[in-house]
């Protein structure tokens, strides 16, 4: 087994992190913050896509549906 000083230092660093009582809480808090931020961004992106699609359909409908004043009047 290779017990190089780098491996021993890495092991000491990992074990030292576990001794810090607030480290896990801080790390968990940061992780949850990032996950919530990503979820919020996905929701906003989904809503913006839906609004853009509806707006596009409304513009197409408005542009290609003839208005009542442009229809020919049938002789009475």
N, C-alpha and C positions, 0 to 999 in steps of 0.2 A: 504494500500500500504506500502511496506517495504522500508524505506529510510535508509538503512544501510550506514555507512561511506564508505564501499567498493564500493557500487553502485554510490555514489556521487563522489568518487574519479575517478572512471572509466568514468563517464559522463564528469567530468572536463578535464580528459586527452583527450577524444575524441574531445571535443570542442576546446581545446587548439591546437590540431593538425590542425584543420580547420583554425585557426587564422594565422598560419604560411603561408605566401604567396608562398614560394618556395617549400613547402612540396609536394604539388600535382604534380608540375612539375618534381621534383626529383623522386617521386614515379612512375610517368608515364614513365619517361625516363628509369628507371631501369626495369620496366615491359616490355617496348618495346625492350630493349636490350636482355632480357631473351627470349622473343618470337622469335626474329630474330635469336638468337643463336640456339634455338630448331629447327627452320625451316631449318637453314643451316645444322645442324646435320642430319636431316631427308633426305635432298637432297643428302648429302654425303653418307649416308648409302644406299639409293636407288641406287645411281650410283655404289657404290662398289659392291652391290649385282648383278647388271647387268653385271659388268665386270667379276665378279667371275663366273656367269652362262655362259657367252660367253667363258671364258677361259676353263671352264670344258668341254663344248661342243667341243671346238677345240682339247683339249687333247684326249677326247674319239674318235673323228674322226681320229686324227693322229695315235692313237694307234691301232684301229681296222680296218681301211681301208688298205688293202694290197698295198704295193708300186708296181710300174710297174716292177721293177727288180725281184720281187718274183713270178710273174705270169708265169705259164708254157708256154713254147713256142710250138706252134702247128707245127707239121712237115709240111714242104712245099712240 
